[in-house]
């Protein structure tokens, strides 16, 4: 891998081409915003000055926090990372109870070619000590797990507790997940049902977030049930989501719904990459789930399918569903063709669980929540994200208000939470 940390290079100098996963996410972004946002809400002595210093410190620890994406034109069209010396910008806003709603709308604002860095910050402040912060990332340079750690390190650095944060450089996903270990494709799955309540009313996206929480007692109960039934957290949460969506169909309706799982590939790479390393190290596995199966069967179906596909090393499959990105970049109407292909994807819902986030140990700042969110793509009904911080689980449901009636999405969120609690 070419060194991303060489100093004193001119602005915009070539570093390396985006690998297939990174390039695909840039293309997905052209069809529907794929930015993700990590966010924290807290209370304490946290000023814009301390945030600025912390951002600068942590940005300099990560090679991909100091890049822009440019396009090589001509017959050899491709996307590449180039150097940038720009700081992560900070946009200030007023802290209110609606800060997540405002952040959801800000998250989908695209990064364009040449924009740098590929991270921006929204800082919500109040007249008292309450605050919230959102870091918005282009998905080609990171994922939810590394983004959450990036934000945690920024918070640590703001309190002077970042001495042990090391500067490091890691190869990209496609370099560390060898092509010679490709999966062997199986039969095509059954086509999913389409949820009638999910429909396009307007062309514009209007993102919104519904959040609910499981407190420590509920999380412990869920953990106990998971161990007793030998079903993963993700299986239980996924079954809860699919069951809530299945309520939109008549009882006599048979069929499957698709649940897509962003899976962390870090434990399966040829060389170890820590959670704290900013980079894209995930794949996406889509599981057909029979809506009439009992709850535990749904949960085991989700758990076993994801585990089996990781075991078969299918991590590259998601990125190889489409032709190489160069084929779209070289054509004048290539991006329009790509958008058309994306609009034909089968309907699915997404559930991403990054697990337990380390706790910030500070007397200056008390963090109430550290979580993340992604807006669903064109054919995705909802994008649910889950984090556990200080024994409290935050569940964010990101959806498009132009595609859901408020009563329907509220009913889904209510049923989702009820299904978790009644099965834990």
Beta strands, then each sheet from edge to edge (+ up, - down):
strand 1: 14-17
strand 2: 36-44
strand 3: 67-72
strand 4: 78-83
strand 5: 89-94
strand 6: 119-125
strand 7: 130-137
strand 8: 207-214
strand 9: 256-264
strand 10: 282-290
strand 11: 348-357
strand 12: 365-374
strand 13: 380-389
strand 14: 392-400
sheet 1: 1+ 4- 3+
sheet 2: 5+ 6+ 7- 2+ 12-
sheet 3: 8+ 14- 13+ 11+ 9+ 10-
end
